[in-house]
Amino acid sequence: MDNLNNINKINELRQSLNNIDKLIVSNILERLDLVKLIHKIKINSNLKIIDIEQENKIIREITCNISDYEVKDIIINIYRRIFQEVKTTSYIQNTNVLDDINKYINNNKLIIAGPCSVESKEQIRQISIKVKEFGVKFLRGGIFKARTNPDSFQGLQEKGLEIFYSAAKDNGLYTVSEFLDIEQAKDYYEYFDVILIGSRNMTNFEFLRKIGKLTAKNQKPVILKRGFGSTIDEFISASKYITNEGNPNVILCLRGIRTFESASNFWRFPPDFASIIEIKSKSDLPVIFDPSHSAGKRNLVPSLSQAAMQIGFNGLIIEAHQFPEKALSDAEQTIELDVLHNILKAINYYVV
């Protein structure tokens, strides 16, 4: 009898849950319609869909009276997911970045330059002005940094997004930066015109698949760096996790590899120049080179850059800073802005 009573009680509770679920879904659908209307107005007004301050305000207001921290985290996670999924339905295609990046690739003139990490508003503002002055259209800058040492500078994180975005847009530049996981990509997708996937994530196939799916709708360009211990076949196969989801706009990036040669004491990662021959024979994707990470020393970056362009790479991604010796990350391999300008002149760079 007790078991029967318990079963009846469970069924009653389940019915109450069903009623609550229907009400929740109804409210979510109504909320979705309202948010999409807001997004439509923003798009027509040339405003960003993302509003981090508003999202944080909503979270604060709906959780301020919840004292149980575990319950509070549940509500926060639910709403973060709602924010993510709704935003991804509203992102539109930026045809300008696609047109421009393809023009530069087709002319072997794609240059992406900027600091390893965005460190402050003034730092990235000054660099953006110089990058624009040199005729470069694509500004790199790390916001979320994957560092070997957990105690080293990890980037400005969320507070660096608006600083980076504003500095770039004030100077008519496209933003290029890295997401470390799919949650970051969904949360902050709109801040980066070109998504960079670092060498550590080259073998994170589920992440690559999700990035491919996320970018398929608006065809956002993705730069995929080769893992420093990966073969060319593994590298090309990794790129297919993105392209197979519907986004063909993948750019492969070589950045040197680990070897057993004595040269490894000279370079940070010995340049894998010859790999471009194999890649071009097996893939139609464009290939750029990262002389900064390969060199590991700023004095080697100019010669590596020139050699890469002479071999036939479609472009370069270079770390540059107004005070490289004071850079909070990768200081040894970061070049001065004047050196960047000299490299551009040496490779006969011009605005396409």
C-alpha positions as CSV (number, residue, x, y, z in Angstrom):
1,M,0.0,0.0,0.0
2,D,2.8,2.4,0.9
3,N,4.5,1.8,-2.5
4,L,1.2,2.4,-4.3
5,N,0.7,5.7,-2.4
6,N,4.3,6.7,-3.3
7,I,3.8,5.9,-6.9
8,N,0.5,8.0,-7.0
9,K,2.4,10.8,-5.3
10,I,5.2,10.7,-7.8
11,N,2.7,10.8,-10.6
12,E,1.0,13.8,-9.1
13,L,4.3,15.6,-8.8
14,R,5.2,14.7,-12.4
15,Q,1.9,16.2,-13.6
16,S,2.7,19.4,-11.7
17,L,6.2,19.4,-13.4
18,N,4.6,18.9,-16.8
19,N,2.4,21.9,-16.2
20,I,5.4,24.0,-15.1
21,D,7.4,22.8,-18.1
22,K,4.6,23.9,-20.5
23,L,4.5,27.3,-18.9
24,I,8.3,27.6,-19.0
25,V,8.4,26.7,-22.7
26,S,5.6,29.2,-23.5
27,N,7.5,32.0,-21.7
28,I,10.8,31.1,-23.4
29,L,9.1,31.2,-26.8
30,E,7.6,34.6,-26.0
31,R,11.0,35.8,-24.8
32,L,12.7,34.4,-28.0
33,D,10.3,36.5,-30.1
34,L,11.0,39.6,-28.2
35,V,14.8,39.1,-28.3
36,K,14.7,38.5,-32.0
37,L,12.8,41.7,-32.5
38,I,15.5,43.5,-30.5
39,H,18.2,41.9,-32.6
40,K,16.5,42.9,-35.8
41,I,16.4,46.5,-34.7
42,K,20.1,46.3,-33.7
43,I,21.1,44.9,-37.1
44,N,19.1,47.5,-39.0
45,S,20.9,50.2,-36.8
46,N,24.3,48.6,-37.4
47,L,24.7,47.7,-33.7
48,K,26.3,44.6,-32.2
49,I,23.8,41.9,-31.2
50,I,25.9,41.0,-28.2
51,D,25.4,43.1,-25.1
52,I,27.5,41.7,-22.2
53,E,26.5,44.4,-19.8
54,Q,22.8,43.8,-20.3
55,E,23.3,40.0,-20.0
56,N,25.1,40.4,-16.7
57,K,22.4,42.8,-15.5
58,I,19.7,40.3,-16.2
59,I,21.7,37.6,-14.3
60,R,22.2,39.8,-11.3
61,E,18.5,40.8,-11.2
62,I,17.0,37.3,-11.4
63,T,19.4,35.8,-8.9
64,C,19.8,38.5,-6.3
65,N,17.3,36.9,-4.0
66,I,18.6,33.3,-4.3
67,S,20.7,32.5,-1.3
68,D,21.6,28.9,-2.2
69,Y,24.7,29.1,-4.3
70,E,24.2,25.8,-6.1
71,V,20.7,26.8,-7.2
72,K,22.0,30.2,-8.2
73,D,24.6,28.5,-10.4
74,I,21.9,26.4,-12.0
75,I,19.8,29.5,-12.9
76,I,22.9,31.3,-14.2
77,N,23.9,28.4,-16.4
78,I,20.3,28.1,-17.8
79,Y,20.2,31.7,-18.7
80,R,23.7,31.8,-20.2
81,R,22.7,28.9,-22.5
82,I,19.5,30.8,-23.5
83,F,21.6,33.9,-24.3
84,Q,24.0,31.8,-26.3
85,E,21.5,29.9,-28.4
86,V,19.3,32.9,-29.2
87,K,22.3,35.0,-30.3
88,T,23.5,32.3,-32.7
89,T,20.2,32.4,-34.5
90,S,20.5,36.1,-35.3
91,Y,24.1,36.5,-36.5
92,I,24.3,37.7,-40.1
93,Q,27.0,37.2,-42.7
94,N,29.7,39.9,-43.0
95,T,30.3,39.9,-46.7
96,N,32.9,42.6,-46.4
97,V,35.4,40.5,-44.4
98,L,34.9,37.5,-46.8
99,D,35.5,39.7,-49.8
100,D,38.5,41.4,-48.4
101,I,40.2,38.3,-47.0
102,N,39.7,36.5,-50.3
103,K,41.2,39.4,-52.2
104,Y,44.3,39.5,-50.1
105,I,44.7,35.7,-50.2
106,N,44.4,35.6,-54.0
107,N,47.2,38.2,-54.2
108,N,49.3,36.5,-51.6
109,K,49.1,39.6,-49.5
110,L,47.1,38.6,-46.4
111,I,48.8,40.2,-43.4
112,I,47.5,39.9,-39.9
113,A,49.4,41.9,-37.3
114,G,49.1,43.0,-33.7
115,P,50.1,42.0,-30.2
116,C,50.1,38.5,-28.7
117,S,47.8,39.8,-26.0
118,V,45.5,42.8,-25.7
119,E,46.9,44.4,-22.5
120,S,45.1,47.8,-22.2
121,K,42.9,50.2,-24.0
122,E,45.8,52.6,-24.8
123,Q,48.1,49.8,-25.9
124,I,45.7,48.3,-28.5
125,R,44.6,51.8,-29.6
126,Q,48.1,52.8,-30.5
127,I,48.8,49.6,-32.2
128,S,45.6,49.8,-34.2
129,I,46.5,53.3,-35.4
130,K,49.9,52.1,-36.7
131,V,48.5,48.9,-38.3
132,K,46.0,51.0,-40.2
133,E,48.8,53.5,-41.1
134,F,50.8,50.6,-42.7
135,G,47.8,49.6,-44.8
136,V,47.1,46.3,-42.9
137,K,43.4,45.4,-42.6
138,F,43.5,42.6,-40.1
139,L,44.3,43.2,-36.4
140,R,45.3,40.3,-34.2
141,G,45.1,40.4,-30.4
142,G,44.8,37.7,-27.8
143,I,41.9,38.1,-25.4
144,F,41.7,34.5,-24.0
145,K,45.2,33.1,-23.8
146,A,46.1,29.4,-23.7
147,R,49.3,29.5,-21.7
148,T,51.5,26.5,-20.7
149,N,52.1,28.1,-17.3
150,P,48.8,28.6,-15.4
151,D,50.4,31.5,-13.3
152,S,51.3,33.5,-16.4
153,F,49.2,36.2,-18.0
154,Q,46.0,34.6,-19.3
155,G,44.7,37.7,-21.2
156,L,42.1,40.3,-20.2
157,Q,39.3,37.8,-20.8
158,E,35.8,39.3,-21.1
159,K,36.8,42.9,-20.2
160,G,39.3,42.9,-23.1
161,L,36.6,42.2,-25.8
162,E,35.1,45.7,-26.1
163,I,38.6,47.3,-25.9
164,F,39.9,45.2,-28.8
165,Y,36.7,45.5,-30.8
166,S,36.5,49.3,-30.4
167,A,40.1,49.9,-31.2
168,A,39.8,47.9,-34.4
169,K,36.5,49.3,-35.6
170,D,37.6,52.9,-34.9
171,N,40.4,52.3,-37.4
172,G,38.4,50.3,-40.0
173,L,40.2,47.0,-39.1
174,Y,39.0,43.4,-38.9
175,T,39.5,41.6,-35.6
176,V,41.3,38.2,-35.5
177,S,41.5,36.3,-32.2
178,E,41.2,32.9,-30.6
179,F,38.4,31.2,-28.7
180,L,39.6,28.5,-26.4
181,D,36.3,26.6,-26.3
182,I,32.8,26.5,-27.9
183,E,31.2,28.3,-24.9
184,Q,33.4,31.3,-25.5
185,A,32.6,31.2,-29.2
186,K,28.9,31.3,-28.6
187,D,29.1,33.9,-25.9
188,Y,31.3,36.4,-27.8
189,Y,31.1,35.3,-31.4
190,E,30.4,38.8,-32.8
191,Y,33.6,40.3,-31.4
192,F,35.9,38.5,-33.8
193,D,35.6,38.9,-37.6
194,V,38.0,36.0,-38.1
195,I,38.3,33.1,-35.6
196,L,41.7,31.8,-34.8
197,I,42.1,28.2,-33.5
198,G,45.5,27.7,-31.9
199,S,47.8,24.7,-32.3
200,R,46.7,23.2,-28.9
201,N,43.2,22.9,-30.2
202,M,44.0,21.4,-33.6
203,T,43.3,17.9,-32.3
204,N,40.2,18.9,-30.4
205,F,38.0,17.5,-33.1
206,E,34.7,18.0,-31.3
207,F,35.6,21.7,-30.8
208,L,36.5,21.9,-34.5
209,R,33.2,20.3,-35.5
210,K,31.2,22.7,-33.3
211,I,33.1,25.7,-34.7
212,G,32.3,24.5,-38.2
213,K,28.6,24.2,-37.4
214,L,28.5,27.6,-35.6
215,T,30.2,29.4,-38.5
216,A,28.4,27.6,-41.3
217,K,25.4,30.0,-41.3
218,N,27.3,33.2,-41.8
219,Q,30.5,31.7,-43.3
220,K,32.9,33.4,-40.8
221,P,36.6,32.7,-41.8
222,V,38.5,30.4,-39.5
223,I,42.3,30.2,-39.2
224,L,43.5,26.8,-38.1
225,K,47.1,26.5,-36.8
226,R,49.0,23.3,-37.2
227,G,49.8,21.4,-34.1
228,F,53.6,21.4,-33.5
229,G,53.6,17.6,-33.4
230,S,51.0,16.9,-36.1
231,T,51.6,15.5,-39.6
232,I,50.3,17.2,-42.7
233,D,47.6,14.6,-43.2
234,E,46.5,15.1,-39.6
235,F,46.4,18.8,-40.2
236,I,44.4,18.6,-43.3
237,S,42.0,16.1,-41.8
238,A,41.5,18.4,-38.8
239,S,40.4,21.2,-41.2
240,K,37.7,18.9,-42.6
241,Y,36.0,18.8,-39.3
242,I,35.2,22.5,-40.0
243,T,34.6,22.4,-43.7
244,N,32.4,19.3,-43.5
245,E,30.0,21.2,-41.3
246,G,29.4,23.7,-44.1
247,N,32.0,26.4,-43.8
248,P,34.6,26.3,-46.6
249,N,36.4,29.5,-45.4
250,V,39.3,27.8,-43.6
251,I,42.8,29.2,-43.7
252,L,45.6,26.8,-42.7
253,C,48.5,28.3,-40.7
254,L,52.0,26.8,-40.4
255,R,53.9,28.0,-37.3
256,G,56.9,25.7,-37.0
257,I,57.2,22.2,-35.5
258,R,59.1,20.4,-32.9
259,T,62.0,18.3,-34.2
260,F,65.0,16.4,-33.0
261,E,67.4,18.6,-35.0
262,S,70.0,20.7,-33.3
263,A,68.3,23.6,-35.0
264,S,65.6,23.3,-32.3
265,N,68.1,25.2,-30.0
266,F,68.1,28.0,-32.5
267,W,64.4,28.3,-33.3
268,R,61.5,28.1,-31.0
269,F,59.8,25.8,-33.5
270,P,61.9,25.1,-36.7
271,P,60.1,26.5,-39.7
272,D,58.1,23.8,-41.7
273,F,58.4,25.6,-45.0
274,A,58.6,22.5,-47.1
275,S,55.2,21.4,-45.8
276,I,53.5,24.0,-48.0
277,I,54.4,21.8,-51.1
278,E,52.6,18.8,-49.6
279,I,49.6,20.9,-48.4
280,K,49.1,22.5,-51.8
281,S,49.2,19.1,-53.5
282,K,46.5,17.7,-51.1
283,S,44.3,20.7,-50.3
284,D,42.8,23.8,-52.0
285,L,42.8,25.7,-48.7
286,P,45.0,28.9,-48.5
287,V,48.1,28.7,-46.3
288,I,49.7,31.4,-44.2
289,F,52.8,31.4,-42.0
290,D,53.4,32.5,-38.4
291,P,57.1,33.6,-38.3
292,S,56.8,34.8,-34.7
293,H,56.1,31.5,-33.1
294,S,58.5,29.7,-35.4
295,A,61.3,32.1,-34.7
296,G,60.9,32.6,-30.9
297,K,63.3,35.5,-31.3
298,R,62.3,38.9,-32.7
299,N,65.6,39.3,-34.7
300,L,64.7,36.2,-36.8
301,V,61.1,37.3,-37.7
302,P,62.0,39.6,-40.7
303,S,64.1,37.0,-42.6
304,L,61.5,34.3,-41.9
305,S,58.7,36.5,-43.1
306,Q,60.5,37.3,-46.3
307,A,61.4,33.6,-46.9
308,A,57.8,32.5,-46.4
309,M,56.5,35.0,-48.9
310,Q,59.1,34.0,-51.5
311,I,58.2,30.4,-51.2
312,G,54.5,31.1,-51.9
313,F,52.6,31.4,-48.7
314,N,49.3,33.4,-49.0
315,G,50.2,35.6,-46.1
316,L,51.6,36.1,-42.6
317,I,50.4,36.5,-39.1
318,I,52.9,38.5,-37.0
319,E,53.1,39.6,-33.4
320,A,53.9,43.3,-33.1
321,H,53.9,45.7,-30.2
322,Q,54.9,49.3,-29.5
323,F,57.1,48.2,-26.6
324,P,57.8,44.5,-27.4
325,E,60.3,44.0,-24.5
326,K,57.5,44.9,-22.1
327,A,54.9,42.7,-23.7
328,L,53.0,40.5,-21.1
329,S,53.2,37.5,-23.3
330,D,55.6,36.2,-26.0
331,A,57.9,39.3,-25.5
332,E,61.0,37.6,-27.0
333,Q,59.4,36.9,-30.4
334,T,57.4,40.1,-30.7
335,I,58.7,42.8,-33.0
336,E,58.5,46.6,-32.9
337,L,56.0,48.3,-35.1
338,D,58.7,49.9,-37.2
339,V,60.1,46.5,-37.9
340,L,56.7,45.4,-39.0
341,H,56.6,48.3,-41.4
342,N,60.1,47.3,-42.8
343,I,58.9,43.7,-43.3
344,L,55.9,45.0,-45.3
345,K,58.1,47.0,-47.5
346,A,60.6,44.1,-47.9
347,I,57.8,41.8,-49.1
348,N,56.3,44.4,-51.4
349,Y,53.1,44.5,-49.5
350,Y,50.3,46.7,-50.8
351,V,46.7,47.4,-50.1
352,V,44.5,45.3,-52.4
